[in-house]
Amino acid sequence: MDQVATEKEIRIKVGLDDKNMPVRINWDADDNPSGMETQDSKAMMISLFDREHLETIKIDLWVKDMQVGEMDRFFFQTLRGMADTYFRATQNSDLARDMQKFVQYFGEQTQIISKDQP
């Protein structure tokens, strides 16, 4: 394993109501690209690939006032990003293209994008 040259930290705070439902998600990081101290979010998906067990550990949270249309947009953008990341990581253009086709379909079905929009 490579030597660690430096470390950065990402912090996530989840505010819960009296029924333990998320009502606020805030995050910040040592190298926050926006320059803002804390970012307010309505949803998050974190996937960590376990080195030893070769399995994915997931944390998916969203605030209770998130609307269905917002969730549709969140998934559309997340799926699009996953397809791009998959291609950059594997260079498998055929499978990445198929993933992008599904993203297009998902976007059309949720009316995030129009059917004639590439």
FENTA-V287095 format. One record per pair of residues at least 12 apart in sequence whose C-alpha atoms are under 6 Angstrom apart, sorted by the first residue. I is the first residue (numbers start at 0). GAP is how many residues later the second one is. Records with the same first field share a line. If there is no record, write none. Layout:
# FENTA-V287095
I=GAP / GAP
This chain:
# FENTA-V287095
7=22
8=20 / 21
9=18 / 19
10=16 / 17 / 18
11=14 / 15
12=12 / 13
21=41
22=40 / 41
24=16
25=13 / 14 / 15
26=12
41=20 / 21
42=18 / 19
43=16 / 17
44=14 / 15
45=12 / 13
79=23
82=13 / 16
